[in-house]
Amino acid sequence: MEETLKLILNELKELKEGQQELKEDVSSIKGNLIFGPYFESVEKHIDEKTDELKDLNAY
């Protein structure tokens, strides 16, 4: 009986750790969904400015 309780407690501990990992992953995904479009626009702006500089240096 005592061994069974230890196994159950260990499983609960592992489940709790897995749940915490899932929460962190969900938070990361939410952050990417929120900030993804912002960073895409920043990247596009950088690419445009880089192209402008390349064009200026071509002359």
ChimeraX commands (.cxc) that place a marker at each C-alpha (Angstrom):
marker #1 position 0.00,0.00,0.00 radius 0.5
marker #1 position 2.77,2.41,0.95 radius 0.5
marker #1 position 4.65,1.60,-2.24 radius 0.5
marker #1 position 1.51,2.31,-4.28 radius 0.5
marker #1 position 1.12,5.70,-2.61 radius 0.5
marker #1 position 4.75,6.54,-3.38 radius 0.5
marker #1 position 4.21,5.62,-7.04 radius 0.5
marker #1 position 1.05,7.75,-7.20 radius 0.5
marker #1 position 2.81,10.72,-5.59 radius 0.5
marker #1 position 5.69,10.36,-8.03 radius 0.5
marker #1 position 3.26,10.28,-10.97 radius 0.5
marker #1 position 1.51,13.38,-9.64 radius 0.5
marker #1 position 4.85,15.16,-9.34 radius 0.5
marker #1 position 5.73,14.26,-12.93 radius 0.5
marker #1 position 2.30,15.39,-14.14 radius 0.5
marker #1 position 2.71,18.70,-12.36 radius 0.5
marker #1 position 6.14,19.22,-13.93 radius 0.5
marker #1 position 4.73,18.38,-17.36 radius 0.5
marker #1 position 1.84,20.78,-16.80 radius 0.5
marker #1 position 4.31,23.55,-15.94 radius 0.5
marker #1 position 6.28,22.87,-19.13 radius 0.5
marker #1 position 3.06,23.03,-21.16 radius 0.5
marker #1 position 2.14,26.36,-19.55 radius 0.5
marker #1 position 5.55,27.77,-20.45 radius 0.5
marker #1 position 5.23,26.51,-24.03 radius 0.5
marker #1 position 1.75,28.05,-24.36 radius 0.5
marker #1 position 3.06,31.37,-23.05 radius 0.5
marker #1 position 5.87,31.26,-25.59 radius 0.5
marker #1 position 3.45,30.50,-28.41 radius 0.5
marker #1 position 1.17,33.34,-27.31 radius 0.5
marker #1 position 4.15,35.70,-27.31 radius 0.5
marker #1 position 5.09,34.62,-30.81 radius 0.5
marker #1 position 1.53,35.15,-32.02 radius 0.5
marker #1 position 1.37,38.62,-30.49 radius 0.5
marker #1 position 4.84,39.84,-31.45 radius 0.5
marker #1 position 5.30,37.85,-34.65 radius 0.5
marker #1 position 3.65,40.45,-36.94 radius 0.5
marker #1 position 5.61,43.25,-35.24 radius 0.5
marker #1 position 8.94,41.54,-35.83 radius 0.5
marker #1 position 7.96,40.74,-39.41 radius 0.5
marker #1 position 7.35,44.43,-40.06 radius 0.5
marker #1 position 10.68,45.33,-38.44 radius 0.5
marker #1 position 12.43,42.72,-40.57 radius 0.5
marker #1 position 10.75,44.07,-43.71 radius 0.5
marker #1 position 11.84,47.60,-42.82 radius 0.5
marker #1 position 15.43,46.46,-42.29 radius 0.5
marker #1 position 15.40,44.63,-45.63 radius 0.5
marker #1 position 14.09,47.72,-47.42 radius 0.5
marker #1 position 16.75,49.95,-45.86 radius 0.5
marker #1 position 19.45,47.40,-46.70 radius 0.5
marker #1 position 18.30,47.36,-50.32 radius 0.5
marker #1 position 18.38,51.18,-50.39 radius 0.5
marker #1 position 21.95,51.19,-49.08 radius 0.5
marker #1 position 22.98,48.57,-51.63 radius 0.5
marker #1 position 21.47,50.74,-54.39 radius 0.5
marker #1 position 23.36,53.80,-53.12 radius 0.5
marker #1 position 26.62,51.91,-53.03 radius 0.5
marker #1 position 26.09,50.66,-56.58 radius 0.5
marker #1 position 26.55,54.19,-57.92 radius 0.5
marker link #1:1,2 radius 0.2
marker link #1:2,3 radius 0.2
marker link #1:3,4 radius 0.2
marker link #1:4,5 radius 0.2
marker link #1:5,6 radius 0.2
marker link #1:6,7 radius 0.2
marker link #1:7,8 radius 0.2
marker link #1:8,9 radius 0.2
marker link #1:9,10 radius 0.2
marker link #1:10,11 radius 0.2
marker link #1:11,12 radius 0.2
marker link #1:12,13 radius 0.2
marker link #1:13,14 radius 0.2
marker link #1:14,15 radius 0.2
marker link #1:15,16 radius 0.2
marker link #1:16,17 radius 0.2
marker link #1:17,18 radius 0.2
marker link #1:18,19 radius 0.2
marker link #1:19,20 radius 0.2
marker link #1:20,21 radius 0.2
marker link #1:21,22 radius 0.2
marker link #1:22,23 radius 0.2
marker link #1:23,24 radius 0.2
marker link #1:24,25 radius 0.2
marker link #1:25,26 radius 0.2
marker link #1:26,27 radius 0.2
marker link #1:27,28 radius 0.2
marker link #1:28,29 radius 0.2
marker link #1:29,30 radius 0.2
marker link #1:30,31 radius 0.2
marker link #1:31,32 radius 0.2
marker link #1:32,33 radius 0.2
marker link #1:33,34 radius 0.2
marker link #1:34,35 radius 0.2
marker link #1:35,36 radius 0.2
marker link #1:36,37 radius 0.2
marker link #1:37,38 radius 0.2
marker link #1:38,39 radius 0.2
marker link #1:39,40 radius 0.2
marker link #1:40,41 radius 0.2
marker link #1:41,42 radius 0.2
marker link #1:42,43 radius 0.2
marker link #1:43,44 radius 0.2
marker link #1:44,45 radius 0.2
marker link #1:45,46 radius 0.2
marker link #1:46,47 radius 0.2
marker link #1:47,48 radius 0.2
marker link #1:48,49 radius 0.2
marker link #1:49,50 radius 0.2
marker link #1:50,51 radius 0.2
marker link #1:51,52 radius 0.2
marker link #1:52,53 radius 0.2
marker link #1:53,54 radius 0.2
marker link #1:54,55 radius 0.2
marker link #1:55,56 radius 0.2
marker link #1:56,57 radius 0.2
marker link #1:57,58 radius 0.2
marker link #1:58,59 radius 0.2
view
